[in-house]
């Protein structure tokens, strides 16, 4: 046969067999076996994100810069050719596509590759849903799919790429505002049912520990939502944990109307709360928006400049009122609202740092403010024959510091003032005349337990209070804080004090025009706040008139004295009922027992702030010290009411005439 016989034929036969083997098996190896092996190695190769940065979002594209580690499981080096990679989400939806570059792969090693590519969005709803998870701090795994060529040993092999690629979640933590300051107000703004807007500048600070970053985002806008009930610090006992828990629950009016205010896991497929689950009661209101400039999220602490645009609304009145009361608050931010397919992918809790100082820092009651009172039509102390119950005002001098570094003003202040504890006592109103030779029977006073004090309000003339002694010259009362005394009047180029103007025999003909502004001050209802700063400027003072707390007299006065004016029934002396007239002295006596020189009071109410011609009602809640002088503890209702009467008679009370009863006696 051909293969047998001579040695030559045998060699030719063996060569033929080898050649046939090469012709038949090499293509099989190259076309079948090697691709299978290559795909096995490709399948064994892993892709891991080392860091990723998302940048420059446009209507349908976004730039992605990612450092990827490709672990080549093959024993030989290779090159993966660039290809169009489709990103597929967990639900099988095509999210977008990008160009994957050429990647050299060393054998049996990890290969780092920087992938900078523009991603084209294919499904906005899908990337929105994935973005919700990412920005809630949850990792998201997408699959990279595509066809490409793997070149090794000089041969190119078609391979199918289908690799999981996990993007780490991004959790923006400790998001808070700092250095909040008024920029301007826009009284003519009118949109979405809101009339007027106040614009504030702030520094935003937050941190991120994620390797997923955002850069070159530009100006990012987010809606702001505020939950008035959740930020009621008194309601939650000033607990930050409770405030943040309730404050983080976004329940819009629309969600509330459609029964969608509950946890996502407690909702059905339509987003409606399931029966029996906890439904949130606190409803948030959209209070405006925030523009964050040159926004970026880098690993570590991030700081950005921002402008906050707040509607002139009742809810923002509570927000700003609590801010100037030095309450820390929480605001829900939802955004962005100007980044196309990324819109509203983030919802987070932002801590609004408390104001740098309280708008009101303290109060003072003394002989002029409380015992004698002021006639706000003249600016003088009340007199027995020169004033009436309608014109004589008793109350407190209030001191404050402007928390902002620009001027603004206040008006129409009305506060309900409470003590920080209930007071229950009996008292005696003692009248002595002619050096104690004539004694009038004492009036027995019984006052039931209450923490209410008075309703304090601004009135025209509140800027014209005139202490008989200028505290800047004669030391003033030892009240623990600065009292300016009377206001300066520089109209006419002079520097006359209010007292000098009022004490002129003929105020209508002031010398050298010094007092031309007196009538204006006596009718002024606006409190100007000078520019504030960190060096102590921006202080101001004014007078608040005390009026009976609605319903207090009927509830507290339990003795036979009733609710008539307490001092001999003459309202021109003191128009207060007996418990209102004695409660300041009683509270001062209680404070002295505790070693204090002030009374702790809590003020709740409203005031109108004026910024660039826009009026905005705010609702501060302020705890402040109410300082007092010895004349309050040794109360003499006839002191200097008239030269004759005050010289021969005294009518009043002191700590010796006050006896604690009920709850106060139990404390003692």
Secondary structure, DSSP 8 states (H G I E B T S, - for coil): --SSSSHHHHHHHHHHHHHHHIIIIIHHIIIIIHHHHHHHHHHH-EEEEEEEEEE---SSEEEEEEEEEEEE-SSS-EEE--EEEEEE-TTS-EEEEEEE--EEE-TTEEEEEEEEEEEEES-HHHHHHHHHHHTTT--EEEEEEEEEEEEETTEEEEEEEEEEEEE-----EEEEEEEEEEEEEEEEEEETTEEEEEEEEEEEEEEE--SEEEES--SEEEEEEE-TTTT-TTTTTT-HHHHHHHHT----HHHHHTT--S-GGGB-TTS-B-TTS-------EEEEEEEETT--B-SEEEEEEEEEEEESSHHHHHHHHHHTTT--EEEEEEE-SSSGGGTT-EEEEEEE---SS-SEEEEEE-IIIIII-EETTTTEE--TTT--TTTEE-EEEEEEE-SSSS-EEEEEEEEEEEEEEEEEEEEEEEEEETTTTEEEEEEEEEEEEEEEEEEEE--TTGGG---SS-HHHH-----SS----S-EE-TTS--EEHHHHHHSTTGGG-GGGTTTTHHHHHH--EEEE----TTS--EEEEEEEEE--TTHHHHHB-STTTTS-TTTT-TTT--S-HHHHHHHHHHHHHHHHTT-SEEEEEEEEEEEEEETTEEEEE--EEEEEEEE-HHHHSEETTTTTSHHHHHHEEEEE-GGGEEE-HHHHHH-
